Amino acid sequence: MGYFLLRRLAISLLVAITVSVIGFSLLRLSGNLAESLAGEDASPAQIAETAKAYGLDRPFHIQYFDWVTKALQGDLGQSLFTKEPVIELITDRIGTTIQVACYSLLLSLIIALPLGVLAAMKQNTWIDRSALSIAVFGQAIPNFWFALILIWVFGVLLRWTPISGTDTWRHFILPTITLSTFAMPQFMRLTRTGMLDVLESDYIRTARAKGLSPAVVLWKHGLRNAILPVVSLAAVAFGFLLGGSFIVESIFALNGIGYLALESIQRQDFPVVQSIVVFISVVYIGLTLLSDLINAQLDPRIRLH
């Protein structure tokens, strides 16, 4: 287990370094950053002065090393628009994003697990086909379109829920439903596939031969083993939900880091955009590492690869 952990940590570190280099480079490759900061009407002297003030006149590798050194110390720079530290902007908003992602993950599991079990038990019936159709619909439908439909039906026509803001738990209903359609199909199909494999295994036949009730065979012996891949997938899916919240937060005006990213792009607040991209990527890498460790703990055979 120790060698497996070290190897996974090394891979995660290399990926994190690669992501940080790409995230740091994208803004600089998109154009003259000093010219953008100085303004369209700035003179060459003002552009040169701006470049010197922000350290943009130094070689790329020195800029990157300086940024990484400060980032590891918790200094992600300062917002060009609000003049606040970027780390404070992110920490103030990350709670809303995590809240939406957690609600969406929970709703996805609540819907997907029973549907997956039911589809496996009723294989090749209308119930199975209906469950698969729901999964395909959830994966194919664009989040932004589905969000607008929910707003129009439940927010405008029926007036059951608020359509923007984060004041009460009711404000999170529509964003949660919208974002959960991303992860739910994956959980449902994985649960169905796992249950089909488990129900055909020898120990399930043995449990039935012993006279155990169908409920005990299904929930205690069947789902307990079929759900293992879902548990590890949940960690990865949570990272995707954090990243996927950008569109949802923008549509529902949720005060999370996704909405902060949109505002920062519109304001050309480059330090904030860069930090959010790298931050979300590193969080996802960490969750992927957690998923690998959970898999290795649940299935020792993985440690041999």
C-alpha positions in Angstrom: 0.0 0.0 0.0 2.9 2.3 0.8 4.4 2.0 -2.7 1.0 2.5 -4.3 0.4 5.6 -2.3 3.8 7.1 -3.2 3.3 6.4 -6.8 -0.1 8.0 -6.9 1.1 11.0 -5.0 4.0 11.4 -7.5 1.6 11.2 -10.4 -0.8 13.7 -8.8 2.0 16.1 -8.1 3.2 16.0 -11.7 -0.4 16.6 -13.0 -0.8 19.5 -10.6 2.5 21.1 -11.8 1.4 20.6 -15.4 -2.0 22.2 -14.7 -0.4 25.1 -12.9 1.9 25.8 -15.9 -1.0 25.6 -18.3 -3.2 27.8 -16.2 -0.4 30.3 -15.7 0.4 30.3 -19.4 -3.1 30.6 -20.9 -3.6 34.3 -19.9 -0.1 35.2 -21.2 -0.6 33.4 -24.5 -3.9 35.1 -25.1 -2.2 38.4 -25.8 -0.2 41.2 -24.3 -1.3 41.1 -20.7 0.4 44.4 -19.9 -1.4 46.1 -22.7 -4.7 44.8 -21.5 -4.0 46.0 -17.9 -2.9 49.4 -19.0 -5.9 50.0 -21.2 -6.6 50.4 -24.9 -5.5 54.0 -25.1 -2.3 53.5 -23.1 1.0 54.7 -24.6 4.0 52.4 -25.1 5.6 54.0 -22.1 2.5 53.4 -19.9 2.4 49.7 -21.1 6.1 49.3 -20.3 5.5 50.8 -16.8 2.5 48.5 -16.2 4.6 45.5 -17.3 7.3 46.5 -14.8 4.8 47.1 -12.0 3.3 43.7 -12.4 6.6 41.9 -13.1 5.5 41.0 -16.7 8.8 42.2 -18.1 10.7 39.3 -16.5 11.3 35.9 -18.2 8.3 33.6 -18.1 9.9 30.9 -15.9 10.8 33.5 -13.3 7.3 34.8 -13.3 5.9 31.3 -12.9 8.3 30.4 -10.1 7.5 33.6 -8.2 3.8 32.9 -8.6 4.0 29.3 -7.4 6.2 30.3 -4.4 3.7 32.8 -3.3 0.7 30.5 -4.0 2.2 27.8 -1.8 2.3 30.4 1.0 -1.4 31.3 0.4 -0.7 34.4 -1.6 -2.6 34.2 -5.0 -2.1 37.9 -5.7 -4.5 40.8 -5.6 -7.7 41.4 -7.6 -7.2 44.1 -10.2 -10.8 45.2 -9.8 -11.6 45.1 -6.1 -7.9 45.3 -4.9 -8.7 42.5 -2.4 -6.5 39.4 -2.0 -7.6 36.7 -4.4 -7.4 34.0 -1.6 -10.0 36.0 0.3 -12.3 36.3 -2.7 -12.1 32.5 -3.2 -12.6 31.5 0.4 -15.6 33.9 0.7 -17.3 32.3 -2.3 -16.2 28.6 -2.2 -18.8 27.7 0.5 -21.7 28.4 -1.9 -20.1 26.3 -4.6 -19.4 23.4 -2.2 -22.9 23.6 -0.9 -24.5 23.3 -4.4 -22.1 20.5 -5.3 -22.9 18.5 -2.1 -26.7 18.9 -2.6 -26.4 17.8 -6.3 -24.2 14.8 -5.4 -26.7 13.7 -2.7 -29.7 14.1 -4.9 -27.9 12.2 -7.7 -27.3 9.3 -5.4 -30.8 9.3 -4.0 -32.3 9.0 -7.5 -29.6 6.9 -9.2 -29.1 4.1 -6.7 -32.8 2.9 -6.5 -33.2 3.4 -10.2 -30.1 1.3 -10.9 -31.1 -1.5 -8.6 -34.6 -1.5 -10.0 -33.4 -1.5 -13.6 -31.1 -4.5 -12.8 -33.9 -6.4 -11.1 -36.2 -5.8 -14.0 -33.7 -6.3 -16.8 -35.0 -5.9 -20.4 -38.5 -4.8 -19.2 -40.2 -1.4 -19.6 -38.9 -0.4 -16.2 -35.3 -1.1 -17.3 -35.8 0.8 -20.6 -37.4 3.7 -18.8 -34.5 4.0 -16.3 -32.0 3.9 -19.1 -34.0 6.5 -21.0 -33.9 8.8 -18.0 -30.1 8.4 -17.8 -29.6 9.1 -21.5 -31.9 12.2 -21.2 -30.0 13.5 -18.2 -26.6 13.1 -19.9 -27.7 14.5 -23.2 -29.6 17.6 -22.1 -27.6 20.8 -21.9 -27.4 22.1 -18.4 -28.0 25.7 -19.4 -31.1 24.8 -21.4 -32.5 22.6 -18.6 -31.9 25.4 -16.1 -33.8 27.9 -18.2 -36.7 25.5 -18.5 -36.8 25.0 -14.7 -36.7 28.8 -14.2 -39.6 29.3 -16.6 -41.8 26.5 -15.3 -41.2 26.6 -11.5 -40.0 30.1 -11.0 -42.0 32.2 -13.5 -45.2 30.2 -14.3 -45.8 28.4 -11.0 -43.8 30.7 -8.7 -42.9 27.8 -6.4 -39.2 28.6 -6.0 -36.9 31.6 -6.2 -34.8 31.8 -9.4 -31.7 33.6 -8.1 -29.8 34.3 -4.9 -28.6 32.2 -1.9 -30.7 33.6 0.9 -32.6 30.4 1.9 -32.5 26.7 1.2 -35.2 27.2 -1.4 -32.8 29.2 -3.6 -30.7 26.0 -4.0 -33.6 23.8 -5.3 -33.4 24.6 -9.0 -29.6 24.8 -9.1 -29.3 21.4 -7.4 -31.8 19.8 -9.7 -30.0 21.2 -12.7 -26.5 20.2 -11.6 -27.6 16.7 -10.4 -28.5 15.7 -14.0 -24.8 15.6 -14.7 -23.8 12.9 -12.2 -27.1 11.0 -11.9 -26.8 9.1 -15.2 -23.3 7.9 -14.4 -24.3 6.6 -11.0 -27.5 4.9 -12.3 -25.7 3.0 -15.1 -22.8 2.0 -12.9 -25.2 0.7 -10.2 -27.2 -1.2 -12.8 -24.1 -2.8 -14.3 -22.7 -3.7 -10.9 -26.0 -5.2 -9.7 -26.3 -7.3 -12.9 -22.8 -8.7 -12.3 -23.4 -9.3 -8.6 -26.9 -11.0 -9.0 -25.2 -13.6 -11.3 -22.4 -14.4 -8.9 -22.1 -17.6 -6.9 -22.4 -16.1 -3.4 -25.8 -14.6 -4.4 -27.0 -18.0 -5.5 -25.7 -19.5 -2.3 -27.5 -16.9 -0.2 -30.8 -17.6 -2.0 -30.3 -21.4 -1.6 -30.0 -20.8 2.2 -33.5 -19.4 2.2 -32.6 -15.8 2.9 -35.3 -13.3 2.0 -35.1 -11.5 -1.3 -34.7 -8.2 0.5 -31.7 -9.4 2.5 -30.1 -10.9 -0.6 -30.6 -7.8 -2.6 -29.6 -5.1 -0.1 -27.2 -6.8 2.3 -25.3 -9.0 -0.1 -26.1 -7.5 -3.6 -26.0 -3.7 -3.2 -23.2 -3.8 -0.6 -20.8 -5.1 -3.3 -22.3 -3.5 -6.3 -22.0 0.0 -4.8 -18.3 -0.1 -4.3 -17.4 1.4 -7.7 -20.1 4.1 -7.1 -18.4 5.1 -3.9 -15.1 5.7 -5.7 -16.8 7.5 -8.6 -18.6 9.9 -6.2 -15.2 11.5 -5.3 -14.4 12.1 -8.9 -18.0 13.3 -9.7 -17.8 15.8 -6.9 -14.8 17.4 -8.6 -16.8 17.6 -11.8 -19.7 19.1 -10.0 -17.5 21.8 -8.6 -16.3 22.7 -12.1 -19.8 22.3 -13.6 -21.2 24.8 -11.2 -19.8 27.6 -13.3 -22.7 27.6 -15.7 -25.3 26.9 -13.0 -24.1 29.7 -10.8 -24.1 32.1 -13.7 -27.7 31.3 -14.6 -29.0 31.4 -11.1 -26.8 34.3 -9.9 -25.4 32.2 -7.0 -22.6 33.9 -5.2 -20.0 31.1 -5.7 -16.6 30.9 -7.3 -18.2 30.0 -10.7 -20.1 33.3 -10.7 -16.9 35.0 -9.4 -15.0 33.6 -12.4 -17.7 34.9 -14.8 -17.5 38.4 -13.2 -13.7 38.3 -13.3 -13.6 37.4 -17.0 -16.0 40.2 -17.8 -13.8 42.6 -15.8 -10.5 41.2 -17.2 -9.4 40.5 -13.7 -6.7 38.1 -14.7 -5.3 37.1 -11.3 -8.7 35.9 -10.1 -9.5 33.9 -13.3 -6.0 32.3 -13.2 -6.3 31.4 -9.5 -9.8 29.9 -9.9 -8.8 27.7 -12.8 -5.8 26.3 -11.0 -7.6 26.0 -7.7 -10.5 23.9 -9.2 -8.0 21.8 -11.1 -5.9 21.1 -8.0 -9.1 20.2 -6.0 -10.1 17.8 -8.8 -6.7 16.2 -8.8 -6.9 15.7 -5.0 -10.4 14.1 -5.3 -9.1 11.8 -8.1 -6.3 10.7 -5.8 -8.8 10.1 -3.0 -10.8 8.0 -5.4 -7.8 5.9 -6.2 -7.0 5.3 -2.6 -10.6 4.3 -1.8 -10.5 1.9 -4.7 -7.2 0.4 -3.5 -8.6 0.1 0.0 -11.8 -1.6 -1.2 -10.1 -3.9 -3.8 -6.5 -4.9 -2.9 -5.9 -6.1 -6.4 -5.6 -2.5 -7.6 -2.5 -2.0 -5.5 -0.6 -4.5 -7.8 -1.1 -2.3 -10.9 
